[in-house]
Amino acid sequence: MSQPYGANWPPGAVISMYDETLRIRENHGDRGVVEYLDGEPVSSCFYWMYQGDKAELVSLPQRQH
């Protein structure tokens, strides 16, 4: 069984959808909690795919050493 679209995006990843750039705070499979890049909360139930439109992965978080 395959994972929902975006389910493997880790917290801290940056996505783009509908001309907005957002950071993932929590990933719950097909949806998650996102914030603006300045840390301002956006949505606690943001879907990675909505009515056929898909969020695009912009960048993955940098690894902490």
N, C-alpha and C positions, 0 to 999 in steps of 0.2 A: 504494500500500500504506500503510495507516495505522500509526501508532506504537502500541506497547503503552500501556495505561493508565498514566499517571504518568510516561511517558518524558520529557516536557518540563518536569518539575519541577526547578528548578536546586538545586545544593548551597546549603544555608542555608535552604531552604524548611522551614516547619514543617507537619507533618501530624498527623492524629489517627486512631487505629485501636484498637479494643477498649479504649476508655477510657484510652488512653495518648497523650500528646503528645510527639512526637519531632521531631528536626531531621535533615534529610538531609545527610550528609557527602559521599556519592558516589552518583550515579545511573547505573545500568547498564541502562537500558531498562525492563524489567518488574520490576526489583528494585534494591536498593542497600544502602549502608552507612548506618545510622542511629545516633543517640545521643540521650540524654535532653537536656533543655534546659540542664542544668548541665555538659554535656560528657562525662558518663559513657557509655562505649560500650554499645550494646544488641545490635546484630546486624550482622554483615558480609554477611548474605544475607537481607534483609528484602524480602518481596514486597509490592508496592503493592496487589495483589488476591490474596486467598486464599480458596479455596472459595466464590467468589461475593461475599465481603465485600470492600469497597473502602475503602482509606485515603482520608481527606478532606483536601484542601489547606486549611490554616488561614491561612497567610500566606506571602508571598514575601519573600526577603531584601531588606533595604534596600540601595539602591545606594550604593556608595562614591564620593565626589566627589573 
